[in-house]
Amino acid sequence: MAEKTPKRPLEGIRVLNLSWALFGPYCGMILTDLGAEVIKIERPVLGDQSRQWGPFFPNVEPPNNSGYYVSLHRGQKGITLNLKHPKGREIFLKLVKISDVVVANFRPGTLEEWGIGYDVLKKVNPRIIVALGSGFGQERYHPFVSPWASYPSYDIVGQAFGGFMELNGWPDKPPCRAGSSIGDIIAGLFLTIGILASLRWREITGKGQLVDVAQADAILAAMENAYIRYSISKEIPTRIGAKHPTIAPFDVFKAKDGWVVIGVGNDAIWRRFCQAIGKPELIDDPRFKTNPDRCAHYDELKPIIEEWTSQHNKRDIWQTLVKYDIPSAPVYTMKDIDEDPHFEKRQMIVEIDQPPYGKVKIVGCPIKFSETPITREFFGPAPLLGQHTEEVLQQLLGMSKEEIEQLRKEGVI
């Protein structure tokens, strides 16, 4: 019998998602979008700590009222399991035996304390891929051990330690955390890449492996040219606002109704830009003729540009500049995003029916495929706390209702 063609790339892959907060859950969300069967395993009663983070749905009781939790766990199955209980560990190991991936982002050593570290899991299932996220990396399993491996972390720690915050913000202000939790998000993306690469390696070798991603490493890896600038010049890059350190104009500018960004990446674009804003005389101005000239005299250039942008609305500036093939965009609010046809056409805003609240819009999947498109109908609700516990234990492990009820009485689930 011919194998059924999957509708999404990761159909047939089962993931045990032990993670909480944002780092691991962001990885779990991507795997879910790509078609994996992701089973979210949470603490009985309390669940994931992100269930306590807003925004909260009105008139819905905790622990099922967190919009934050919903945005990261759409389409997953949710079970509760006390991994500190011997029977909880036993159930988990049975699930590991029939799964492909385990994702977790507890402090290093936590799984080992619970008796379910990588050494144990790979004996239960030699094909298992264990993906672990943390602030500074794992304490064992490979030679890449940080002296700070045991230290706790959240997103803001990764942003600071990896060098991002020193570069983010304005020169006369303190270092600034990004408005989004990029320490967790970028690390979650790298964790996903590690899982996908390991699945490919397993196809060839039949073996699983451990994937270890540290927030600090992920942020440093995303710092573009900051380290090479230091490596070559020994000058320490620091905050310069929204402008680019080596390209001009490449910055945010005041518009009549908000802000607009303009990126002039080369001299040909510069010449078109001067025509677009009605100042062709700037083309041959010796202060601005080349990119190094424009960088050297940027304090003189920005007020000239802003004199023009401040007279126009941000969308009008954008539409004018794109006619001249100049990279530009209005600085959007979430309201602007909700109203722009781009995000609707790209199905980046999708609606789910989220019990017990009802219809809610969430962000979709940014990866588009020609043969396995991820469309609106694939986006299901996030699980209520423990919603699928009985289903998973019955269907995957063959437990009876009586056995499940006994586990509930014992505080295992």
ZAMARGU-4260 file (C-alpha; in steps of 0.2 Angstrom, whole numbers, plus 5000, padded with zeros to 4 digits):
<rodrens>
0) 5000/5000/5000 | 5007/5017/4995 | 5012/5029/5009 | 5000/5043/5010 | 5007/5060/5004
5) 5008/5072/5019 | 4999/5088/5018 | 5012/5097/5029 | 5031/5093/5029 | 5032/5086/5047
10) 5017/5075/5047 | 5021/5058/5055 | 5033/5066/5068 | 5028/5066/5086 | 5035/5079/5098
15) 5034/5079/5117 | 5034/5097/5122 | 5040/5099/5140 | 5045/5117/5137 | 5038/5133/5146
20) 5038/5152/5145 | 5044/5156/5127 | 5060/5149/5121 | 5055/5131/5119 | 5036/5135/5116
25) 5041/5145/5101 | 5051/5130/5094 | 5035/5119/5098 | 5024/5131/5089 | 5034/5131/5073
30) 5035/5112/5073 | 5016/5111/5075 | 5013/5123/5061 | 5024/5112/5050 | 5013/5097/5054
35) 5021/5088/5068 | 5010/5080/5081 | 5015/5090/5097 | 5010/5085/5114 | 5012/5099/5127
40) 5016/5091/5144 | 5012/5103/5158 | 5012/5102/5177 | 4995/5097/5185 | 4985/5112/5192
45) 4997/5126/5187 | 5002/5121/5170 | 5015/5132/5160 | 5020/5148/5169 | 5015/5157/5153
50) 4997/5154/5157 | 4999/5168/5170 | 5005/5180/5157 | 4993/5192/5148 | 4984/5198/5138
55) 4969/5189/5147 | 4953/5184/5139 | 4938/5193/5147 | 4926/5182/5157 | 4937/5166/5156
60) 4944/5159/5172 | 4962/5154/5174 | 4972/5144/5170 | 4964/5145/5152 | 4962/5163/5150
65) 4980/5168/5144 | 4980/5175/5126 | 4999/5174/5127 | 4998/5155/5130 | 4986/5153/5116
70) 4997/5162/5103 | 5011/5149/5106 | 5001/5133/5107 | 4989/5133/5094 | 4985/5116/5087
75) 4994/5106/5100 | 4987/5092/5112 | 4988/5096/5130 | 4991/5084/5144 | 4996/5086/5162
80) 5009/5075/5170 | 5019/5076/5186 | 5037/5072/5180 | 5043/5072/5198 | 5032/5057/5202
85) 5039/5040/5198 | 5023/5035/5189 | 5024/5052/5180 | 5041/5048/5174 | 5036/5030/5169
90) 5022/5037/5158 | 5034/5050/5150 | 5047/5036/5146 | 5033/5026/5138 | 5029/5041/5127
95) 5047/5044/5123 | 5048/5026/5116 | 5035/5030/5103 | 5040/5048/5099 | 5053/5057/5088
100) 5058/5073/5098 | 5058/5080/5115 | 5059/5099/5118 | 5063/5107/5134 | 5070/5123/5141
105) 5072/5121/5159 | 5088/5125/5168 | 5102/5113/5164 | 5102/5098/5175 | 5083/5098/5179
110) 5079/5083/5168 | 5093/5074/5176 | 5086/5078/5193 | 5069/5070/5188 | 5078/5055/5181
115) 5074/5058/5163 | 5090/5066/5156 | 5097/5063/5139 | 5107/5047/5144 | 5091/5039/5150
120) 5080/5045/5135 | 5092/5038/5122 | 5093/5021/5130 | 5074/5021/5130 | 5073/5026/5112
125) 5090/5027/5102 | 5081/5037/5088 | 5075/5051/5100 | 5080/5069/5097 | 5081/5079/5113
130) 5082/5098/5110 | 5087/5108/5125 | 5086/5127/5126 | 5094/5137/5140 | 5103/5153/5144
135) 5121/5147/5143 | 5120/5129/5136 | 5120/5112/5144 | 5132/5106/5157 | 5136/5089/5149
140) 5134/5078/5134 | 5147/5087/5123 | 5163/5097/5126 | 5155/5114/5123 | 5152/5118/5142
145) 5150/5136/5148 | 5157/5141/5165 | 5140/5149/5167 | 5129/5134/5162 | 5120/5132/5178
150) 5115/5151/5179 | 5096/5155/5177 | 5090/5165/5162 | 5075/5173/5154 | 5074/5183/5137
155) 5081/5199/5144 | 5097/5189/5151 | 5100/5182/5133 | 5098/5200/5125 | 5110/5207/5138
160) 5123/5194/5138 | 5123/5191/5119 | 5127/5209/5115 | 5110/5215/5108 | 5105/5227/5122
165) 5122/5237/5121 | 5118/5240/5103 | 5099/5244/5104 | 5093/5261/5109 | 5099/5279/5108
170) 5117/5285/5113 | 5111/5296/5127 | 5100/5282/5134 | 5103/5266/5144 | 5104/5249/5135
175) 5087/5244/5129 | 5078/5227/5128 | 5069/5224/5111 | 5051/5227/5111 | 5049/5208/5107
180) 5057/5194/5116 | 5070/5191/5103 | 5082/5182/5115 | 5069/5168/5116 | 5063/5169/5098
185) 5079/5169/5089 | 5085/5155/5101 | 5069/5145/5097 | 5072/5147/5079 | 5090/5140/5081
190) 5083/5126/5091 | 5070/5121/5077 | 5084/5121/5064 | 5094/5109/5075 | 5079/5098/5076
195) 5076/5098/5058 | 5094/5095/5054 | 5094/5080/5067 | 5079/5073/5058 | 5089/5072/5042
200) 5104/5065/5051 | 5093/5052/5058 | 5086/5047/5041 | 5104/5043/5036 | 5111/5035/5052
205) 5096/5029/5061 | 5102/5038/5077 | 5095/5052/5087 | 5105/5065/5096 | 5105/5080/5108
210) 5103/5098/5101 | 5109/5111/5113 | 5105/5130/5110 | 5110/5144/5122 | 5101/5161/5121
215) 5117/5170/5123 | 5125/5161/5108 | 5109/5163/5097 | 5109/5182/5101 | 5128/5184/5097
220) 5125/5174/5081 | 5111/5186/5076 | 5122/5202/5079 | 5126/5204/5061 | 5143/5213/5059
225) 5145/5219/5077 | 5159/5207/5082 | 5168/5208/5066 | 5168/5227/5068 | 5176/5225/5085
230) 5188/5211/5079 | 5195/5222/5065 | 5195/5239/5073 | 5195/5235/5092 | 5182/5249/5093
235) 5167/5243/5104 | 5151/5245/5094 | 5137/5254/5105 | 5120/5262/5103 | 5117/5273/5088
240) 5098/5274/5087 | 5089/5267/5072 | 5103/5272/5059 | 5115/5259/5051 | 5133/5260/5057
245) 5140/5259/5039 | 5126/5264/5027 | 5118/5281/5025 | 5104/5286/5024 | 5097/5270/5032
250) 5087/5276/5046 | 5069/5280/5053 | 5062/5298/5049 | 5048/5308/5056 | 5033/5309/5045
255) 5018/5320/5047 | 5008/5306/5055 | 5021/5294/5062 | 5037/5287/5056 | 5045/5280/5040
260) 5061/5270/5037 | 5071/5273/5021 | 5086/5262/5016 | 5098/5269/5003 | 5110/5255/5001
265) 5121/5261/4987 | 5125/5276/4976 | 5112/5271/4962 | 5098/5271/4975 | 5105/5288/4982
270) 5103/5296/4964 | 5085/5289/4963 | 5081/5295/4980 | 5087/5313/4977 | 5075/5313/4962
275) 5061/5306/4972 | 5061/5319/4985 | 5063/5333/4973 | 5081/5337/4977 | 5092/5332/4962
280) 5105/5345/4967 | 5110/5333/4981 | 5116/5320/4969 | 5133/5329/4965 | 5135/5337/4982
285) 5152/5332/4988 | 5146/5329/5006 | 5134/5315/5000 | 5141/5309/4983 | 5146/5292/4990
290) 5141/5281/5004 | 5156/5285/5015 | 5153/5303/5011 | 5135/5302/5017 | 5140/5292/5033
295) 5153/5306/5037 | 5141/5320/5035 | 5125/5311/5041 | 5122/5324/5054 | 5119/5337/5040
300) 5110/5325/5029 | 5096/5319/5040 | 5088/5336/5043 | 5087/5338/5024 | 5078/5322/5022
305) 5067/5325/5037 | 5062/5342/5031 | 5054/5333/5016 | 5047/5318/5026 | 5039/5328/5039
310) 5028/5336/5026 | 5020/5320/5021 | 5010/5305/5028 | 5020/5289/5031 | 5011/5279/5018
315) 5012/5293/5005 | 5031/5293/5008 | 5032/5275/5006 | 5021/5275/4990 | 5031/5289/4982
320) 5048/5281/4986 | 5044/5263/4979 | 5039/5271/4963 | 5058/5275/4962 | 5062/5257/4968
325) 5069/5264/4984 | 5067/5252/4999 | 5055/5260/5012 | 5041/5256/5023 | 5029/5265/5036
330) 5033/5260/5054 | 5017/5250/5057 | 5007/5249/5073 | 4998/5232/5076 | 4982/5241/5070
335) 4991/5246/5054 | 4996/5227/5052 | 4978/5221/5055 | 4972/5233/5041 | 4985/5230/5028
340) 4981/5218/5014 | 4998/5210/5014 | 4996/5201/5030 | 4978/5195/5025 | 4984/5189/5007
345) 4999/5180/5015 | 4987/5172/5028 | 4998/5179/5042 | 4983/5184/5052 | 4972/5169/5055
350) 4956/5166/5065 | 4954/5151/5077 | 4939/5145/5088 | 4947/5145/5105 | 4937/5137/5119
355) 4931/5144/5130 | 4933/5161/5123 | 4927/5160/5105 | 4934/5167/5089 | 4951/5175/5091
360) 4964/5181/5078 | 4982/5175/5080 | 4998/5177/5069 | 5000/5163/5056 | 5015/5154/5049
365) 5028/5164/5039 | 5035/5149/5030 | 5026/5146/5013 | 5027/5130/5003 | 5022/5126/4985
370) 5018/5108/4988 | 5013/5108/5006 | 5005/5125/5009 | 5001/5129/5027 | 4984/5137/5026
375) 4971/5144/5038 | 4962/5127/5041 | 4977/5119/5049 | 4977/5132/5063 | 4968/5124/5078
380) 4965/5130/5096 | 4978/5129/5110 | 4973/5116/5123 | 4965/5119/5139 | 4975/5113/5153
385) 4976/5094/5153 | 4962/5094/5139 | 4970/5078/5130 | 4977/5069/5145 | 4964/5055/5144
390) 4965/5054/5125 | 4984/5052/5124 | 4985/5040/5138 | 4971/5029/5131 | 4975/5030/5112
395) 4994/5030/5113 | 4998/5020/5129 | 4982/5009/5130 | 4977/5014/5147 | 4960/5011/5154
400) 4949/5024/5161 | 4951/5016/5178 | 4970/5017/5177 | 4968/5035/5172 | 4957/5040/5186
405) 4969/5032/5199 | 4983/5042/5192 | 4972/5058/5194 | 4969/5053/5212 | 4988/5051/5215
410) 4992/5068/5208 | 5001/5060/5193 | 4991/5069/5180
</rodrens>
